[in-house]
Amino acid sequence: MAAKTSISDLDAQIEKLKERRRFLIVKSAERFARAATKAGLAEMDLPDEELDQIIAEIAARFQKKTRDAADASPQPHRPEAGRIGTAAAVSHGS
């Protein structure tokens, strides 16, 4: 029988998760700040809107690569057409 979790235990777990989330956000922000500084973006006087657009374009480029890679991944093995039990072998009254 599973032990009953108390509300205070759940609150403690939630607080730990919130702290972990904050930590991951800070680490991610530091990572992107280092990359922007290294690329010279931090030295440029860019309006926030333009910087947001640049970041959105970069994100779209990598999201497209991720989608393309997922589309190119090998498909699971499928039975040959015409074998028993496949759609090609079953007559639909035509």
TORPAKE-587258 format. One record per residue (C-alpha): residue in three letters; chain; x, y, z. Coordinates in steps of 0.1 Angstrom, whole numbers. Layout:
{"ALA","A",{X,Y,Z}}
...
END
This chain:
{"MET","A",{0,0,0}}
{"ALA","A",{14,34,-10}}
{"ALA","A",{22,59,18}}
{"LYS","A",{-1,89,19}}
{"THR","A",{17,121,9}}
{"SER","A",{9,150,31}}
{"ILE","A",{2,185,19}}
{"SER","A",{33,198,35}}
{"ASP","A",{54,172,17}}
{"LEU","A",{38,183,-16}}
{"ASP","A",{44,219,-8}}
{"ALA","A",{81,211,-1}}
{"GLN","A",{84,192,-34}}
{"ILE","A",{67,221,-53}}
{"GLU","A",{92,246,-37}}
{"LYS","A",{121,224,-47}}
{"LEU","A",{108,223,-82}}
{"LYS","A",{103,260,-83}}
{"GLU","A",{139,266,-71}}
{"ARG","A",{152,241,-97}}
{"ARG","A",{132,259,-124}}
{"ARG","A",{147,293,-113}}
{"PHE","A",{182,278,-114}}
{"LEU","A",{177,264,-149}}
{"ILE","A",{163,297,-162}}
{"VAL","A",{194,316,-148}}
{"LYS","A",{218,290,-163}}
{"SER","A",{201,293,-196}}
{"ALA","A",{201,331,-195}}
{"GLU","A",{239,330,-187}}
{"ARG","A",{245,307,-215}}
{"PHE","A",{228,329,-241}}
{"ALA","A",{244,360,-226}}
{"ARG","A",{278,345,-231}}
{"ALA","A",{270,336,-267}}
{"ALA","A",{257,371,-274}}
{"THR","A",{287,387,-259}}
{"LYS","A",{311,364,-277}}
{"ALA","A",{293,372,-310}}
{"GLY","A",{295,409,-303}}
{"LEU","A",{257,414,-299}}
{"ALA","A",{262,429,-264}}
{"GLU","A",{284,456,-279}}
{"MET","A",{258,467,-305}}
{"ASP","A",{232,493,-297}}
{"LEU","A",{202,473,-310}}
{"PRO","A",{166,481,-301}}
{"ASP","A",{149,453,-281}}
{"GLU","A",{124,447,-310}}
{"GLU","A",{153,441,-335}}
{"LEU","A",{171,419,-310}}
{"ASP","A",{139,399,-304}}
{"GLN","A",{136,395,-342}}
{"ILE","A",{172,383,-346}}
{"ILE","A",{167,357,-318}}
{"ALA","A",{134,346,-333}}
{"GLU","A",{151,340,-367}}
{"ILE","A",{178,320,-351}}
{"ALA","A",{152,299,-332}}
{"ALA","A",{132,293,-364}}
{"ARG","A",{164,282,-382}}
{"PHE","A",{172,256,-355}}
{"GLN","A",{135,245,-351}}
{"LYS","A",{135,239,-389}}
{"LYS","A",{166,217,-386}}
{"THR","A",{150,198,-357}}
{"ARG","A",{118,192,-378}}
{"ASP","A",{139,182,-408}}
{"ALA","A",{159,157,-388}}
{"ALA","A",{128,142,-373}}
{"ASP","A",{113,138,-408}}
{"ALA","A",{144,122,-421}}
{"SER","A",{147,97,-392}}
{"PRO","A",{143,60,-402}}
{"GLN","A",{107,47,-402}}
{"PRO","A",{98,16,-382}}
{"HIS","A",{98,-16,-402}}
{"ARG","A",{65,-22,-419}}
{"PRO","A",{53,-55,-434}}
{"GLU","A",{55,-57,-472}}
{"ALA","A",{24,-47,-492}}
{"GLY","A",{3,-77,-502}}
{"ARG","A",{11,-99,-472}}
{"ILE","A",{-17,-113,-452}}
{"GLY","A",{-33,-88,-429}}
{"THR","A",{-20,-57,-447}}
{"ALA","A",{-43,-31,-462}}
{"ALA","A",{-32,-41,-497}}
{"ALA","A",{-42,-77,-491}}
{"VAL","A",{-76,-70,-476}}
{"SER","A",{-105,-66,-500}}
{"HIS","A",{-130,-38,-493}}
{"GLY","A",{-157,-51,-516}}
{"SER","A",{-144,-32,-546}}
END
